[in-house]
Amino acid sequence: MDFQKLLSLISKEEGLKLDFKEKLNIDTESGKKNLQRTYVQLPTQRVVEDI
């Protein structure tokens, strides 16, 4: 991802396809599980709302 793409994403609001994290803690098991949960929920949420 280049700098311009990053700026473009930052300028948008969070939604079904975009989720910002202020901090990302993958040093602990709970932090890793939180990342996995978020990663799985984004596409799943869209499917549920489309139904």
CORDA-V776029 format. One record per helix or strand of 3 or more residues. SS is the DSSP state (H for helix, E for strand). FROM is the first residue (numbers start at 1). TO is the last residue. If there is no record, write none. Layout:
# CORDA-V776029
ss;from;to
SS;FROM;TO
SS;FROM;TO
This chain:
# CORDA-V776029
ss;from;to
H;3;10
H;29;50
